[in-house]
Every structure is written in structure tokens, then in C-alpha cells.
Amino acid sequence: MDRTGAAPIGLALWGTEPVRTMADYAQLAEQVGFESIWLVDTQLICPELYVMLAACAMATERLKLASGVTVPVTRHESVTASGLATLQELSGGRALAGISTGHSALRDIGEQPARIADLAEYVARVRQLLAGESTVFGSGSEGALTWLPEPASVPFHIAASGPRLTRAAAGMADGVILLQGAAPDLVDDAIDLVRQGAADAGRLESDVERTVWVYVGLHDDQERAYDQVRARVSAVLRMLDPGRLEGDDRAVAEAVRREYDMFAHADSMPKHAALVPERLLDRYAIAGTPAQVTARISALANDDRIDRVVVSPQIGAPGQPITRDFITGFGEQVLPFV
């Protein structure tokens, strides 16, 4: 997608705090210069996604509002379409749909991720409903959003951490969220997969927005910055096929898979996070001083192949200032210099 200047920077948050607090974070994020806010949809760990996004919409004027991400298995197509259309109306056209096959939202309830083919059908049906058309559901029943006064145009961005889904997403979505690491070679490989997928689908590469999603730790003390991303990198390794890694890195990924506690998925420092060495923290996250973080974020945002960077800080909890501190610190020490 053609653009000039640095790519916009979005903010991803786990909605583990009270909804009014999340709305305050959204308002602060808009004030310091973030372009969008992406809220996780994991029902046993976070409050209801669309209630939180609605509260964020009411607290802001320009901030784009995104599911980051929702999944087919926990929400019927009609439910997702209705939620997105309502958010689009309430926000004055600021809704974005982040979606994928599923991870923690499903593992916590004993369900498996959706198949890629099912995801494609799901996206197609939601789009039909948002366009004001009827669609045939998997049950064979046909339906439409009869309350929808006019079509709701909501961009779809599919999050992908593996090669197959990355290529497929480039053929079925408005954009691909690259949840595949922060090191330059990992980003290059992910963008190449988008290019391949677009070509396979007969689309132009410029037809597909590329969003790089990175976990960020920001602190003057390097070790504390590393600690802020250790849990999130362990989650990335849990999703990766260990066969894609070699040697000691593969052994780490295999150990993380064995030891990972899904019910501690949103904890700031779960036991399984201690398995991740610093070399992998630097490959799959960006953690360091404001100057170090600025340099790496700026390199991504000023890469012409990248259309958006979404930064995801350590998960906060009620009574902890870490989320507010991150938004304020990133807004003062990083965003102005990207």
C-alpha cells in the first residue's frame, strides 16, 4: 500500500482491567499519538471485547478501534458482524476487525483453533452480513442483519504466526497482522510470505496492508525491560512450530510447549517465561532503553513495506501503573522520534 512518511503506530492491550480504566487508557493513547488500539478477545481472561471497545469509542475521537484479535469458534458469524457494525456506527467509522484462528480463547475452554478453510468461510460470511446481504450459515440457515440501515465497511486484518496462515491471509483479508517476531530477518520472511500469498490469490502486493505486531519492554534498566517482554515471547514460542527452529532455540521452544500454563497466559511473569533466554527476547520482541526502542521501532515504521506497527506492552493488573506508565513513556520518549 502506497504511503509517505512513517507508518502509524498502534497500541495492543490485554483488557484485564476494569472497563472504565481501559477507556481511560484509550483516551491517553489518543492524546500521546497512537493511531489505533487493539484489545484482546479472550473471554476467561478479559472482560467482554465489544463492551470495552464501545467504551473506548465513547472516550475518543480519532483513535481506530480494533479487536486484537477475535476468533470464529467463540463467536458466531452473526454475532461478530452485529458487534462490528454496531461499533462502526458508534465510533463514526473507526472500527477495524482483527481476527485469527484462535489461541488462548480456545485453549482455556478445551477447544482447538479454527481451520484456515473455516476461517476463510467465516470472514466471507461476516463481510456479506456487513454489506447488508444475507448469508447461508454452516447450519444451512440463511440470515441477514435486518437492523443494519446501510452497509458497514470494516477492514479485516488476519493475524498470522505461521507460514500457511500468513500466505492464506494475504488472499482473503484487507491486511495481515505479522505476529512473527521483531528481528529484521523474521520480518523479512513474514513480508515475503505475504507477497507469495497475494500473488497466489491473484492480488497485488499493495492490496494487502502489512501490520507488524511487536511486544515492547521500555525501561532504563535493560534487565527490567527484558522482564517486561519475557512472558509474551514465551507465548510466541508456544504458538511456533519448534521444527522451524534449530539447536538450542528449538529445545527452548519445545520446553515452553511442555511447561506452558494457558491459565497464566495473561500473567506478567508466569513460571514458563523463565525458560526464555535473552537471545530469543531480542529476536521476538523489542526491549531496552527509550533510545534502543526508538531505533528499532523507527526502523520498522520507516520500512516502506510496512503499513502499521502495533506495540504490545507488558500486561498490567488493577492497581498497577505499568500500562499507564508505558503509554505515557512511549508517547513522550519514542513516538515523537519515529
C-alpha positions in Angstrom: 0.0 0.0 0.0 1.5 3.3 -1.1 2.2 5.8 1.7 4.5 8.6 2.6 6.3 9.1 6.0 6.5 6.7 8.9 3.8 4.1 9.3 1.3 4.8 12.1 1.8 3.1 15.5 -1.0 1.2 17.2 -1.3 0.0 20.8 -2.3 -3.5 21.8 -3.7 -4.1 25.3 -5.0 -7.0 27.2 -8.3 -5.8 28.6 -7.6 -7.4 32.0 -8.5 -4.2 33.9 -11.9 -2.6 34.6 -13.7 -1.2 31.5 -13.5 2.4 32.7 -9.8 2.0 33.2 -9.4 0.7 29.6 -11.4 3.6 28.3 -9.0 6.0 30.1 -6.1 4.2 28.5 -7.7 4.6 25.1 -8.1 8.3 25.7 -4.5 8.7 26.9 -3.3 6.7 23.9 -5.1 9.1 21.5 -3.6 12.1 23.3 0.0 10.9 23.0 -0.3 10.0 19.4 -1.2 6.3 18.9 -3.2 5.6 15.8 -5.2 2.7 17.0 -6.0 0.5 20.0 -6.3 -3.3 19.7 -8.0 -5.3 22.5 -7.6 -9.0 23.1 -10.7 -11.2 22.9 -10.1 -13.9 25.5 -13.3 -14.3 27.4 -12.0 -16.1 30.6 -9.1 -13.7 31.0 -10.6 -10.4 29.7 -14.0 -8.6 30.0 -16.3 -8.6 27.0 -14.5 -7.2 23.9 -17.3 -5.2 22.3 -18.3 -3.5 25.6 -14.7 -2.4 26.1 -14.4 -1.2 22.5 -17.6 0.7 22.8 -16.3 2.4 26.0 -13.1 3.3 24.2 -15.1 4.7 21.3 -17.0 7.0 23.6 -13.8 8.2 25.3 -12.0 9.1 22.0 -12.5 11.0 18.8 -9.8 9.8 16.3 -8.4 6.5 17.6 -9.2 3.5 15.5 -10.7 0.6 17.5 -9.8 -3.0 16.8 -10.4 -6.5 18.0 -6.9 -7.8 18.6 -7.9 -10.5 17.8 -11.3 -12.3 17.8 -11.8 -15.9 16.7 -14.5 -17.8 14.9 -15.1 -20.6 17.4 -16.3 -18.4 20.3 -18.4 -16.0 18.2 -20.9 -16.9 15.5 -20.6 -15.0 12.3 -23.9 -13.1 13.0 -22.6 -12.1 16.5 -19.3 -10.8 15.1 -21.0 -8.9 12.2 -23.5 -7.3 14.6 -20.8 -6.3 17.0 -18.6 -4.8 14.3 -21.4 -3.0 12.6 -22.6 -1.5 15.9 -19.0 -0.4 16.8 -18.6 1.1 13.4 -21.8 3.2 13.8 -21.0 4.2 17.4 -17.4 5.3 16.5 -18.2 7.1 13.3 -16.3 4.6 11.1 -13.3 3.9 13.2 -13.7 0.1 13.6 -11.1 -2.5 12.5 -11.7 -6.2 12.6 -8.6 -8.2 13.8 -9.3 -11.9 13.6 -7.4 -15.3 13.5 -7.9 -19.0 14.1 -7.6 -18.7 17.9 -5.2 -19.5 20.7 -5.8 -18.7 24.4 -9.5 -18.0 24.0 -9.9 -21.6 22.8 -7.2 -23.5 24.7 -8.8 -22.3 28.0 -12.1 -23.9 27.2 -10.7 -27.1 25.6 -11.3 -26.1 22.0 -9.0 -26.3 19.0 -8.1 -23.4 16.7 -10.3 -23.0 13.6 -9.0 -24.5 10.3 -7.8 -22.0 7.7 -10.6 -23.0 5.3 -13.2 -22.4 8.0 -11.7 -19.0 8.8 -12.0 -18.1 5.1 -15.6 -19.0 5.0 -16.2 -17.2 8.3 -14.7 -13.9 7.0 -16.7 -14.2 3.8 -20.0 -14.6 5.7 -19.2 -11.7 8.1 -18.4 -9.5 5.1 -21.7 -10.4 3.4 -23.6 -9.5 6.6 -21.8 -6.2 6.9 -22.6 -5.4 3.3 -26.3 -5.7 4.1 -26.6 -9.0 2.3 -27.9 -12.3 3.5 -25.6 -15.3 4.0 -26.0 -19.0 4.5 -24.6 -20.2 7.8 -22.9 -23.6 8.4 -26.3 -24.9 9.8 -27.8 -24.3 6.4 -30.0 -21.5 7.7 -29.9 -18.1 5.9 -30.0 -14.7 7.6 -29.1 -11.0 7.4 -28.6 -8.1 9.8 -32.1 -6.7 9.3 -31.4 -3.8 11.6 -28.5 -2.5 9.6 -29.6 0.8 7.9 -26.7 0.8 5.4 -23.6 -1.3 4.6 -20.8 -1.1 7.2 -17.4 -1.1 5.6 -15.0 -2.6 8.2 -11.4 -3.6 7.2 -10.4 -7.2 8.1 -6.9 -7.9 9.3 -5.9 -11.5 9.9 -3.2 -12.3 12.5 -0.8 -15.0 11.5 2.2 -16.6 13.2 2.9 -19.4 10.7 3.7 -19.7 7.0 0.4 -21.3 5.9 -1.9 -18.9 7.5 0.2 -15.9 6.5 0.0 -16.8 2.8 -3.7 -17.6 3.1 -4.5 -14.4 4.9 -2.9 -12.3 2.1 -5.5 -13.8 -0.2 -8.6 -13.3 2.0 -8.2 -10.1 4.1 -7.6 -6.4 3.7 -4.5 -6.8 5.8 -2.2 -9.3 7.6 -1.0 -8.9 11.1 2.5 -10.3 11.3 2.9 -11.8 14.7 6.2 -13.4 13.9 9.0 -11.6 15.7 10.9 -8.3 15.6 14.3 -9.2 14.2 14.9 -8.0 10.7 15.2 -11.5 9.1 12.0 -12.6 10.8 10.1 -9.5 9.5 11.6 -10.1 6.0 10.5 -13.7 5.9 7.0 -12.7 7.0 6.7 -10.0 4.4 7.9 -12.5 1.7 5.0 -14.8 2.8 2.5 -12.0 2.3 4.0 -11.3 -1.1 3.6 -15.0 -2.0 0.1 -15.3 -0.7 -1.1 -12.2 -2.6 0.4 -13.5 -5.8 -1.2 -16.9 -5.3 -4.6 -15.2 -4.9 -4.1 -13.0 -8.0 -3.8 -9.9 -5.9 -1.4 -7.0 -6.0 1.0 -6.9 -3.0 -0.1 -3.3 -2.5 -3.7 -4.5 -2.0 -2.7 -6.1 1.4 -1.9 -3.9 4.4 1.0 -5.3 6.4 0.9 -4.7 10.2 3.9 -5.8 12.3 2.9 -6.7 15.8 5.7 -6.5 18.3 6.0 -6.9 22.1 7.8 -4.0 23.7 9.6 -3.5 27.0 10.6 0.0 27.9 12.9 0.8 30.8 16.2 2.5 31.5 17.3 -0.8 33.1 17.9 -3.4 30.4 17.0 -6.3 32.6 13.7 -4.8 33.7 12.9 -4.1 30.1 13.6 -7.8 29.2 11.3 -8.9 32.1 8.5 -6.9 30.6 8.5 -9.0 27.4 9.6 -12.4 28.7 6.0 -13.7 29.2 4.9 -12.5 25.8 7.8 -14.1 23.9 7.1 -17.3 25.7 3.5 -17.1 24.2 5.0 -16.6 20.7 7.2 -19.7 21.2 4.2 -21.6 22.4 2.5 -20.9 19.0 5.5 -21.6 16.9 6.2 -25.0 15.4 9.5 -26.0 17.1 10.6 -27.6 13.8 11.1 -24.1 12.4 13.9 -23.5 14.9 17.3 -25.2 15.3 19.6 -26.3 18.1 19.2 -24.7 21.4 16.4 -22.4 20.2 14.3 -25.5 19.2 15.0 -27.0 22.6 13.7 -23.8 24.3 10.5 -23.8 22.2 9.9 -27.5 23.0 10.4 -26.8 26.7 8.0 -23.8 26.6 5.4 -26.0 24.9 5.7 -28.6 27.6 5.6 -26.2 30.5 3.2 -23.5 29.3 0.3 -22.8 31.6 -2.5 -21.4 29.5 -4.4 -20.2 32.5 -1.4 -18.0 33.3 -1.4 -16.7 29.7 -2.1 -13.1 30.8 0.3 -13.1 33.8 3.2 -10.7 33.8 5.7 -13.3 35.0 4.4 -16.9 34.8 6.8 -19.7 35.6 7.2 -20.8 31.9 8.5 -17.3 31.0 11.8 -18.0 32.8 12.6 -20.6 30.1 13.2 -17.9 27.5 16.8 -16.7 27.1 17.8 -13.1 26.2 18.8 -14.1 22.7 15.2 -15.0 21.9 13.9 -11.9 23.6 15.8 -9.8 21.2 14.6 -11.8 18.2 10.9 -11.9 19.1 10.5 -8.6 21.0 11.9 -5.1 21.4 13.1 -4.4 24.9 15.5 -1.7 26.1 16.1 1.9 26.9 14.0 4.6 25.2 16.8 5.2 22.7 17.2 1.5 21.9 13.4 1.0 21.5 13.1 4.2 19.3 15.8 2.9 17.0 14.2 -0.4 16.4 10.6 0.9 16.2 11.7 3.6 13.8 13.4 1.1 11.5 10.1 -0.8 11.3 7.9 2.2 10.9 10.1 3.7 8.2 10.2 0.5 6.2 8.1 1.1 3.0 6.9 -2.5 3.1 5.2 -2.0 6.5 1.9 -0.1 6.8 1.4 -0.2 10.6 3.3 -1.2 13.7 1.4 -2.3 16.7 3.2 -2.3 20.0 2.1 -4.5 22.9 3.4 -3.8 26.4 3.5 -6.0 29.4 0.1 -6.9 30.8 -1.0 -4.8 33.7 -3.4 -5.6 36.5 -5.7 -3.5 38.7 -3.7 -1.2 40.9 -0.5 -1.5 38.9 0.6 1.6 36.9 2.6 -0.3 34.3 0.2 0.2 31.4 -0.4 3.9 32.0 3.4 4.4 32.5 4.1 2.6 29.2 1.6 4.7 27.3 2.9 7.9 28.8 6.6 6.9 28.4 6.3 5.6 24.9 4.3 8.7 23.9 7.0 11.0 25.4 10.2 9.1 24.6 9.6 7.2 21.5 6.6 8.3 19.3 8.0 11.9 18.7 11.2 10.4 17.3 9.9 7.7 15.0 
